[in-house]
Amino acid sequence: SSATLPSAPRLGVLMRTKFEVLLLVLLVVAGGYTSAAWWIGVSAERQLRQTEEQLVDTYSYIALLSRDYQRGVFSSTEDVTYAPGGSLSQLLQASPAGRDLSALHWTVHNTIHHGPFPGLRTAALATIDSELLLPPGIRQQVSTVLQGRPILAVHTTLGFSGASTAELVSPAFQYRTADGASVTWRGVSGSVRATRAVSTWSGTLTAPGLTLDGPSGRLELLGFDVSANMQRALDTVYVGQSAFHLATITLRPTTGTPLSIQGISLQGDTAMNAGYLDEHATVSADRVDAAQFSVTRIGYEQSLNHLHAESFAGLISEMRAVQRDIPTAGAGRSAAVRANLDILRRYGFEMALHQPVLEIQRLGFVTPEGEFRLSAKLAVPGLRREELQGPMAALALLQHLDASADLRVDAALLDKLLDASGKRALVSAQLQQLESEGYLRRDGTALTTSLSYRAGALTINGQNVTVPRT
């Protein structure tokens, strides 16, 4: 059996050969990984630049001042500096108080780890750790308050498909000013998911609250959260669902009237339907208490249907260009106004030709004395393109206007509103005359009226009313 065993020198040669082969394989693999990481870094940089340019294009009041990208093999860094842009910058510069804000710059510092295994922690195209860097003048002060933590940090993962996920956080802190006032901020957290080129995105943002205490009183905002699920339409606008909630706003001044608002909510739902946009929106609050008034079920609900999507997208795109490119301060203001009016005329008339319908389902509130409620509907059916040419276009719109409105207010509530305004004596006689002429009606304890405008004729509670013509 000893004859079948290799000699010691031969065994050493075999071991050395195997080691050299293994080393060669490792070098090939390492070289391949290095090349892959480099090229993935190039792709990640391209996607990042595309997102940054899209941000500035979508929000024309933000200007990108500079971009410094330092690419490495396995990781890169980037500093992107933004400032107020377009009409926002011009507006701020128009007032002494706003000039300091117009010169405010903020920088986003990105640390990018390239795939295919960025940081050897996950399989992805890249991961990006972003921090918001404030201007040097206030960075030190804020750093002291935050104990060295970034005011906003975001961790983003870019997938191989181009999709991304991001987790963001802003730390809680407490701060006391020299005059004894205190600020308590309970932080922010959120997440966003997006497909390639942000063609669709969804996200949530939560902030437990903010409290300001000082010599003049106390302000508290509690329970803030935002959610959205959106997709891009016609490369210009996003459609989908969004919601905003704020549990409580409380204001308790040292002198003056306290104010409390509970259950604030804004919700929107927009969808594409065969080339048209259908939108439904609500704004509401559960309760408002201020001085002698206590109001509940405050709300506004509306629908805007059959809005021509291509025209609306063109209007938004051109108005963004005006906001970005035409100065709105000084001598440039009139040029910007003329440009916006021309855009509104062109695209507004085009949208009117497609017969959109605006419906206000409810504008109202409830008090212990009663309820106020208004509903309305507006449309412009039957318009022809030739009617919108020349100086008679506005008259054509009026002739085709189809509008209706219904108003109901409890008499006890109306009396209280008139008493609070100090105009009861002035208005009461006019209301009595309107009631005697049939323009107001009694419905139990409430006053109601119903208006209709069709084909140039106005009726109130079924009675024809002469409309002055110009």
PyMOL commands that set and color helices and strands:
alter all, ss='L'
color gray80, all
select helices_A, chain A and resi 2-4+8-58+86-93+96-102+118-120+136-146+196-198+309-325+332-353+385-388+390-400+411-421+424-436
alter helices_A, ss='H'
color red, helices_A
select strands_A, chain A and resi 62-70+75-84+106-114+126-133+153-158+164-170+173-176+182-185+188-194+200-214+217-233+237-253+259-273+276-290+293-308+357-367+370-379+402-410+441-443+446-454+457-460+463-465
alter strands_A, ss='S'
color yellow, strands_A
deselect
rebuild
show_as cartoon
